[in-house]
Amino acid sequence: MDAIIGRYKVGLKETGLTLKHETGIAFELTIEETLGLFSFLNVYHETLLALQDDDEPETQKLSRVVIEMTPRTSMLDSQSIDAK
């Protein structure tokens, strides 16, 4: 499954998570690294929300997440998800 989150393309594969910036810089995280990142973000979720500045363009709330369908994700809803 692939998703576009802001300026990043995120892909979930059997081996882990791929995070690619629009400039081409990419990170391939193992499953263990992906779970570690998830745990870190989960712990600091409220802090990140508090730090978010709605007036700055780079920190404005994400308005859309686009999910690209692949054969492995055909059971998922094919419409874009509006983030809140």
C-alpha positions as CSV (number, residue, x, y, z in Angstrom):
1,M,0.0,0.0,0.0
2,D,1.3,3.5,-0.9
3,A,0.2,6.8,0.5
4,I,1.1,10.4,-0.2
5,I,1.5,12.4,3.1
6,G,2.5,16.0,2.4
7,R,5.7,15.9,0.5
8,Y,6.4,12.2,1.2
9,K,5.4,9.0,-0.5
10,V,5.0,6.2,2.1
11,G,5.0,2.5,1.1
12,L,4.4,-0.5,3.3
13,K,6.0,-3.7,2.1
14,E,6.6,-7.1,3.5
15,T,10.1,-6.0,4.6
16,G,9.1,-2.8,6.2
17,L,8.3,0.9,5.5
18,T,9.7,3.0,2.6
19,L,9.6,6.8,3.1
20,K,10.5,8.9,0.0
21,H,10.7,12.7,-0.2
22,E,9.8,14.4,-3.4
23,T,13.5,15.3,-3.9
24,G,14.3,11.6,-4.1
25,I,15.8,11.0,-0.7
26,A,14.4,7.7,0.6
27,F,14.5,5.7,3.8
28,E,13.8,2.0,4.0
29,L,12.9,0.9,7.5
30,T,12.8,-2.7,8.6
31,I,9.7,-3.9,10.4
32,E,11.4,-3.5,13.7
33,E,12.5,0.1,12.9
34,T,8.9,0.9,11.6
35,L,7.4,-0.4,14.8
36,G,9.9,1.7,16.8
37,L,9.1,4.8,14.9
38,F,5.4,4.1,15.4
39,S,5.9,3.8,19.2
40,F,7.9,7.0,19.3
41,L,5.3,9.0,17.4
42,N,2.5,7.5,19.5
43,V,4.3,8.5,22.7
44,Y,4.8,12.1,21.5
45,H,1.5,12.5,19.6
46,E,0.0,15.1,22.0
47,T,3.3,17.0,22.2
48,L,3.5,17.2,18.4
49,L,-0.1,18.5,18.2
50,A,0.8,21.1,20.8
51,L,3.8,22.2,18.9
52,Q,1.9,22.6,15.6
53,D,1.6,26.2,14.5
54,D,-1.4,26.7,12.2
55,D,0.1,30.0,10.8
56,E,3.2,28.4,9.4
57,P,2.8,26.8,5.9
58,E,5.2,24.0,6.7
59,T,3.3,23.0,9.9
60,Q,-0.3,23.5,8.7
61,K,-2.5,20.6,9.2
62,L,-2.4,18.0,6.5
63,S,-5.5,18.3,4.4
64,R,-5.4,15.1,2.4
65,V,-3.8,11.7,2.4
66,V,-3.9,9.9,-1.0
67,I,-3.7,6.1,-1.0
68,E,-2.7,4.4,-4.3
69,M,-4.2,1.1,-4.9
70,T,-2.1,-2.0,-5.6
71,P,-3.2,-5.6,-6.1
72,R,-2.4,-6.3,-2.4
73,T,-4.6,-3.4,-1.2
74,S,-7.6,-4.1,-3.4
75,M,-9.8,-4.8,-0.4
76,L,-9.2,-1.3,1.0
77,D,-11.4,1.7,0.2
78,S,-9.9,3.3,-3.0
79,Q,-11.0,6.8,-2.1
80,S,-8.7,9.5,-0.7
81,I,-8.9,9.9,3.1
82,D,-9.4,13.4,4.5
83,A,-7.2,13.9,7.5
84,K,-8.6,15.8,10.4
